[in-house]
Amino acid sequence: MSTDIATLRRQRVKAKQGLERARILAASTTLFFEQGYNGTTVEAIADALSVKKPFIYWYFDNKEEIFAELCLRSAIASRSTLVSDEDEPDPLRALYECCRRIALISIFDYQASALPFRAPGALSAEATSKMHKHGRTYSVGLADVLKRAKRANVVTCKNFRVTSLMIGGIVTSLHRWYRPDGRLSPQDLAHELACAMVGAAGGPPCEALKPRKSRTNTLSLKQEPWASPYWWLLEDAPKI
């Protein structure tokens, strides 16, 4: 019994530490996005959370580590947006869904998505290497989806690597113009972007592929079960 109690306590401590790290990352995202990397300090992050600096240093060594984690976590999770032929046998639907998912995540995480482009020099060589590695993994996976679509004669692109990079470029520039209070809901905007990406690959109009989901400004596992790796964006994740 004592062993079970000790295990439960460790699990609770680990969960609490995870939530505190998430609070720090959430506050840091907004500060880095609005004030820039150089304009954000550990003291400013602590002030935003109404805590003292030692609280931040308990979880992170410095702001460089915080910044790197913000840049890396979405890159690492991006593979979950890829759709396999087992999940979706229709090549056109699979391509559309890949594009819709990465667009949706880029919309909900637009502040963090902007950080590597706004302060590229803030990342260490190691963090930059990891970013490139995960970016290549995603591009190769998307290229495989494009190849399936090409074999099924639903797209006309010829260079799959270039096309996958071009599709990625559509969403990586989103932070330059996206406004959360815009006319379109995140789901509607993700659909429009997905249609543009499929069109860029030489695919047909995709209006009929639009999911029948409610118009909402939140990301939910109930509607998007593939999105669990993006826990910090989920409405039905533990609150921070």
Beta strands, then each sheet from edge to edge (+ up, - down):
end
